[in-house]
Amino acid sequence: MIKKLTAHGNSSALVIDRAILELLEIDPNRTLLNLVTDGKCLIISPIREPERHKQFAKALESGNRKYAKMLKRLAH
């Protein structure tokens, strides 16, 4: 499916068809969405358990801080 962005104030919006929202069980008024990119692609995914997501993000940040030097060495 190909979509165009829509002007929304000073921003742009992506309109997601109702059928896709229903398929993914996304409630536009309640479901939080996670947006990530690798610099080339944008990935949008629903967050099913917001509290668990917050805990995971906190643990990931802590691990990145703790092991930053080692991870940089492994990347080379």
Summary of the structure (lengths in Angstrom):
residues: 76
radius of gyration: 16.9
end to end distance: 37.8
largest distance: 45.9
contacts: 118
relative contact order: 0.09
helix: 42%
strand: 24%
